[in-house]
Amino acid sequence: MKAVVVLSGGQDSATALALAVAKFGAGEVAAITFSYGQRHALETRYARGLAKRFKVAAHKVVRLDFYRHITSNALMTKEGAIERKKGAKCPNTVVEGRNAFFLLAAGVWAKELGAKDIYTGVSEADFSGYPDCREAFIKAQQKAMRLALDYPVRIVTPFMHMTKAEEWALADRLGILDTIENHTLTCYNGVPGRGCGACPACRLRNRGHDEFMAAKGKRAAR
């Protein structure tokens, strides 16, 4: 196995999966999905669908049942509004340390499979301020994982400096635009496709899509 992809079922992870498959071939790629008490179990259903669509060699869904005992946030409860309070660095959807847990677990499985690359869809170019999406964190996490596992794992972040519009354009070049538009779930309220249109994830996704379509239309008109 060459790569393990952290697959949430959303736009970023699905596009990362497509990149890994394009580089290594589906037979050399595995995907890992985490069920950690998020609002919508629908996410894992979309992740399973994407794993089948891309015909990856293996797909594992891992339960992190401990998470709800150590932190609280708007993504792990069905009550309360999803919002960003005035002056807050991030919206109340931040799940503390989530990527640290996810990447370490993915790294352990990657070592078991003999894979060296771990793909994740995090970005600091076009994001909501989550601290564990920053490049500084990824570099530190990779160093820590190499020490912890005594294994030369590499964390691949293809969208770290890419806007959502650029990511949509990449999906178009990869020939997976329909998959990303209609077979991923990004919405914090669990609405597929363009989502609820109101939550931070939907606004970011849809703004990027609109910018991409506008730029594509201009190119076609030339």
PEGI-V800862 format. One record per run of one state. SS is the DSSP state (@ for helix, = for strand, . for the rest). FROM is the first residue (numbers start at 1). TO is the last residue. If there is no record, write none. Layout:
SS_FROM_TO / SS_FROM_TO
//
This chain:
._1_2 / =_3_6 / ._7_10 / @_11_24 / ._25_25 / @_26_28 / =_29_35 / ._36_41 / @_42_53 / ._54_57 / =_58_63 / ._64_64 / @_65_69 / ._70_73 / @_74_76 / ._77_97 / @_98_113 / ._114_116 / =_117_119 / ._120_130 / @_131_133 / ._134_134 / @_135_149 / ._150_153 / =_154_156 / ._157_163 / @_164_174 / ._175_176 / @_177_182 / ._183_199 / @_200_221 / ._222_222
//
